[in-house]
Amino acid sequence: MSLSPAEDYRRLKAAVAGEALPVAVVDLDAVDANVARLVAPVRAANKHLRIASKSVRCVALLKHIMGLDDVFRGVMGFKVDEAAHLVAAGFDDVFVAYPSMAERDAETLASLAPRVSIAVDDAEHVARHGRAGAAAGVEIPLVIDVDMSLRWLGDRVHLGVRRSPIADVDAVRALAANIRDTPGVKLHGVMGYEAQIAGMTDASPYSRLLNLPKRGIKQLSRGPVARLRRDIAEALRADGHAITIFNGGGSGSVHWATAEDALTEVTAGSGFLDSHLFDYYRALELRPAVFFGVQAVRRPAPGIVTCHGGGYVASGEAGRDRLPRPYLPAGLELFDLEGAGEVQTPLSVPAGVEVALGDPIFFRHAKAGELAEHFAEYVFVRGDRIVERAPTYRGEGRTFL
């Protein structure tokens, strides 16, 4: 059922009545709707969906999402000790998507094999994990991370993220051969994340002149990305490698990445919670599902209310799109010269909107997972009631990065 902004505000306000502010809220009804939306193309393509833990950072919420559909297969983590934490919580398939050269991490991976795999893109990564695996008498599963950026003019034009030095079929084959020849490790799979498609907004109100070029980059990238992933899969098969996973995609590209035969699974995370950066993607209809509420405490002038706190700024390229956005009551806006402050955030209040001192003001974070770094717990709501309280990683005393 779709509610008006005024009805939605009354609902959330009723849910957190009596709660200490600030408070972080997860709307489970919206989460469930977003899961259904993102799962549909994955199921239709007979693929699996891996959930990105960095976009959630709450064990109970990870379990809730994964329990909604059997299309889910494993977690994409971001650090080895996080993977150990998740295994201890009952997860048995964690892919750490970021390399590590720490000896302690390699030893932890050996103790967790084969439940945890890790991304590699260099022979030094392979050697480090090989020593730890051989010493423990196990094989650590490795996933080759391939840079899927769009390159022109001999890489003088690089459109994408600076992620991995592995950028073509020959480099993948060479590293796969190195893994096969190294005791203590085994080739588990390949990841080819197309960041310039899945992770790039193309309908931003803050950079309107760039939206059309960004759409062009996305369109131009699709063919080369699909061909490279296909060629990698074919080359590895020809070389006698049996890979368990070929991972790609993100919340912003699930709808088309699932069509590729080379991929066995796609990843999504932030889309389940619909942080506000996802408002700036075309053709991605999701429901906001995670908010934080702060208290209105001052009226410094007519048409202005000041909140206590609110300055939870997202990582990435600095800009207005990284600031939290006031969400409810509808129509409130940040001031350009102050933005969102650590201890106070002034907002303009439009005519016809009433904000009483003490009222909660709900914001949306730019990136879903990073909100969990600021709160010890999420309150889960359905309708106008809190139905569960769940610790975030921070609430469990864990800050992995």
Protein Blocks (a to p, Z undefined) as FASTA:
>chain_A
ZZdfklmmmmmmmmmgoiacddddddfklmmmmmmmmmmmmmmnopacdddfklnopakl
mmmmmmmpckbgcjadfbfklmmmmmmnopabdcdfbdcfbfklmmmmmmmpckbccddf
bfklmmmmmmmmmmnopacdddddddfbdceehhlaccdddfbfcfbfklmmmmmmmmmm
pghiacfbdcdddfklmmpccbbfklmmlmmmmmmmmmmmmmmmmmmmmmmmmmmmmnop
acfbdcedjfklmmmmmmpmklmbdcdfklmnopaklmmcghiacddfbdcddddfbdfb
ghiacdeejiaccedjedfklpccdfbdghiacdfklmpafkbccddddehiacdehiac
ddddfblklmmmmpcbdcddehjbcfbdcddfklnopafZZ
